[in-house]
Amino acid sequence: QGLGVASALQGQFGGARRLFDEAAIAIHTSQSGPLMAWVEYWRGVVAEWDGKLEAAREAYHRAIATGRRLGHQTTTAHSLCGLGRFLAAIGRPAEAETALREGLAICYDIGDRWGCAFALQGLARAAATAGQADRAASLLGAADLIREELGVDLDPRAKAYQDATTVAARTRLSEPAFWRGWAEGKHCALSDVITEVMKRDVASAEPAAT
């Protein structure tokens, strides 16, 4: 599995798929369920990066189903976040928010702060896609605070995802307004951010009319 992830990060998607197929066979033989959920998660990531959208969606759903069946919260949460980030990136913000909110809640409950940042970054993209630029800026600020506290840099693909979110938000906000919103999010307690996310009506994540 680790070799498959390394191949994916290097853009060698065909090789990554073959390695994940081999890992799936080995895991099935050893009956290690949580590892199978991670394999499906990474299959989703690879398919998404390779532009195979339906394959990505199906793999993320398999990962979520496996995690739920096993009661494995970490794999379930990260797979929900992966699905949500993917849906936000392809312009389906309401569906994205549903998945991301559930993933965020699990990550918060189990103390997975990196998972929370991962979810918040996806929620920011969903907000930007729905035309909620001020909310997107605030959520990016909240995600950046967690990441900085953890001392974790964005990898190139995560940075590209965040940059695309920033560009989408900046089409509706001036630069000073964007950074004011970002600073507000960065100075919010995570518990307050979670409360704000959970109380919102998912229907409000529908794209704004143009």
N, C-alpha and C positions, 0 to 999 in steps of 0.2 A: 504493500500500500504506500509506504513512504517513497519508494522509487516512482510510483505513479504520480504522486503529488509533485515530486521534483520535476518530472517530465512535463507536467501540466504548467508549472510555473515558468518553464523554459519555452513554452509554446509548442511543445512536441505532442500534439493532441492525439494523434494516432497511436503513438507509443504509450501514452498515458492510458488510453482506453484498453489496450492489450494488457498492460500491467494490472489494471483494476479488474479485468476479467479473470486473470490468473489469481489475484487476491481473493476474488469472490469464491472461486472454486476451493481454495485452501481454507477459507473461513467457513464455508458450508461444511467441509469435512470435519473441521474442528468444533463446529457448532458454537462459534463465538459471535453471538448476535449483535452486540454493540459495534463490533468492527464492521459487520455487514452494513449497518446503518451509515457508518462513515464512508464506506466504499460507495454507497448509493449517493451520498451527499457529494462526494468528489466527482462522481460521474455527472451529476447535475452541473457542477462548476465547469467541468471540461466541456460539456455540451454547450453551455451558455457562452463560454469564451470562444468556442468554435462556430458560433452562430446557428447551432442546431436547437432551435427554440423549443419545439415540441418534446424532443428527447430530454432537454434540460428540465422542463416542467414535470415530465413523468418521473425522472430520477429523483427530483426533490420530493415528490409525493411518496415515492417508495421509501425514501429515507425517513420521512416523517412517520409513515405507517409502521416501519420497523421499530423506530424509537418508541412510539406509543405502545406497541404490542409488548415491548420489553420493559416498559416503565422506566426507560433510560432518559432522564430529563435533559442532560447535556446534548445528546445527539438530536433529540426532538427539537430543542430550542434552536440550535444552530441550523438545523434543516429548515425550520419554519422561517428563520431569518434569511437563509439563502434563497428560499422561494420568494419571500417578500421583496428582497432587494432586486431579484430578477424581474418580478412583476412590475415593480416601480420603474425599472429601466426600460421596459417595453411599453410603458404607457397605460398600465392598469392599476392606478393608485388606490382605489377602494379595496380591491382584492389584496393588494400589497399590504395595506394598513391592517387588514384583518390578520394576516399571517404574522406580520411584524409585531403587532401588539401582543399576541399570544407568546411569541418567542421572547419578547422583551420581559414580559411578566415572569416567565420561567427563569430567565437569566437573573433577574433581580432577586427572586426568591432563593435561588441557590448560591447567590453571591458571585456570579460570573460577570465581573465588571467589563471584561473585554467583550463578552457577548452583548452586554448592554450597549456599549459603544457601536458595535456592529449593527445592532437593531436600530439605534438612533440615526445612524448614517443612512440606513435604508428608508426610515420614516421621513428624513429630510428630503430624499429624492421623491418620495410619494407626494409630499407637500408641494415641492417645486413643480412637479408634473401637474398637480391639481390647481396650480396658480396661487398657492398660499406661500408667497415668497418670504414674508416676514417670519412665518412659522418655520420654514425650511432653514433660514439663517439661524434662528434660535436653537433648533435641534442640532445643527452642525456644531454650534458652540458647545452644547452639552456633550456631544460625542468627543469633541477635541479635548475638553477638560479631562474626561476619563482617560483618554489615550495618553495625554501628557502626564497625568498622575501615575500611570502605569509605566511610563518611559518607553512606550511602543511607537515606532515610526510606521507610517503607512507604507505598505509595499506598493510597487508601481501600479498595479491594477486597482488597488483600493484608492490610491491617490487620483487615478484617472476617474474613478467613479465619483469621488468627492468633488473633483474639479468640474465634472459635467453637471453635478447638482448645483454648484456655485454659479456656473454660467446660466443655468435655467432660472435660478432665483434672481440673478442680476438683470435678467431681461425685464423684470417687473419692479425692481427696486434700484434706487440710486446707490452708488458705492457707500456713501456715509450711512444711509439707512440700513444697508445690508450689514455693515460692520457693527452698527448699534444693536441690531437684532442678535448677531452672533455673540456680542459681549454679554447681552442679557442672558442668553442661554448658558454661557460659560460661567456665569456667576449664580446660577440656580442650583439648589441642592438636588441631587439625583432623585430623591423621594418626591420632590415637587414636580420634577419633569415627568416622572412616571404617572403621578396623579393627573397631570394635564393631559397626557396621552390617553389614559384609560377613560377619561370622562367625555372625550370627544365622540360625536356621532360619526360612525364610519362613513355614512352617506356624504359627509362634508368633504371627504377625500375625492369625490368625483371631480374630473377635470373641469375647470372653470370655462364658461362659454367665452368664445372669442368673437 
